[in-house]
Amino acid sequence: MTYGIGLFLDLISNSQLDSGISFVGCGSATPQKIINNDQLGQRVDTNDQWIKSRTGIGERRVIGENESLIDLATKAAMNAVKMANWDVKTIDLIILATSTPEDLFGSAPKIQSNLGASNAVAFDLTAACSGFLFALVTASQYLVSGSMKRAVVIGADQLSKWVDWDDRKTCVLFGDGAGAVAMETIADESGLIGYDLKSDGSKGGCLNLSQSNVFSELVQGATHQKGEYLPIKMEGKEVYKFAVKEVPIILGKLLDKYKINSERIDWLLLHQANQRILDAVASRFSIPSEKVLSNLKYYGNTSAATIPLMLDEAVRDQRVKSGDLIACSGFGAGLSWGAALFYWHGPY
Ligand code: ACO
């Protein structure tokens, strides 16, 4: 039977996945060095009480001299592959969501080679704190189209490189880390129920890590731009307002579309930016705090890593069990945001 290009496009377009995807593994890795709020208070005019009450963050981890983002990302991916019980040679696709690659040409191929996943294609994807969710949805397109069967999606960031450690308004928020999921096609009903992604570049100025616009002379009469970036700049209140407005809208529309009552959600898994944002979104859907996953206290905002890092922790300590329904949303610079509803199918 020929379905034609129309149905194919319909299938892979917004939100309706008919072919099955299963989430079968997760993993994470974090740097060894812990910096707590009191230690930050020795560098900038801040204190544990302010940081905890405004954000929920108690400490964060920072990549040190004998560590690297690629090593953390490789470890996270390997842990996900082991949980899935896959031979690395069966991986078709590796997507690294990051805004802080070690190489601007892309760090994913190095991770592919570290893993020994010689049959996979690997590439980077950048969407800041929404990056993991955007990468998960991107991977799902390859799987649902039937062109690939197994994908590893990694979220990893080293924002400590780009934070102004003398700016108390931003430096208290961020940390480094990596997380990953393993996903594959299945014949049965899809674990990925649906998703939606959004961006609004007109508000991008609220949060950026932009180039420095420094030019120097190349030859007489011609200049070239220096490859330099400025530290993270954020209008915290604007980003906060954006998150507590847009996340409930996008999640609410998804729940309505799939006729899922919020009482059916087993876990609310949001980008870990601020405990107050998690609480505000949970309260909008009357989701009790026991169902809200949060590890901000230990890691702060690890950007693209927060969602898989949190998922991995909750799967390994057996809070999240096979068959649980997860409502997930990522949001951040761009501005960009997205949501997905999925069932966890892993071995725990
Ligand atoms: N310690 C002590 N005081 C501080 C600190 C600090 N670390 N930071 C700011 N303050 C002070 C300010 O100077 C200000 O003082 P003033 O009133 O005398 O001027 C006061 O505290 C209030 O500052 P606000 O910025 O108004 O504080 P707010 O309650 O908005 O909290 C915060 C700031 C935590 C950043 C909050 O706005 C927030 O979480 N925003 C969202 C951030 C976010 O979600 N980012 C996610 C995306 S990240 C990505 O995509 C990479």
Residues whose N, C-alpha, C, O or C-beta is under 5 A from the ligand:
A	BS01	ACO	D45 T46 N47 W50 R54 T55 A128 C129 R168 K169 V172 G236 K237 V239 Y240 A273 N274 S303 F331 G332 A333
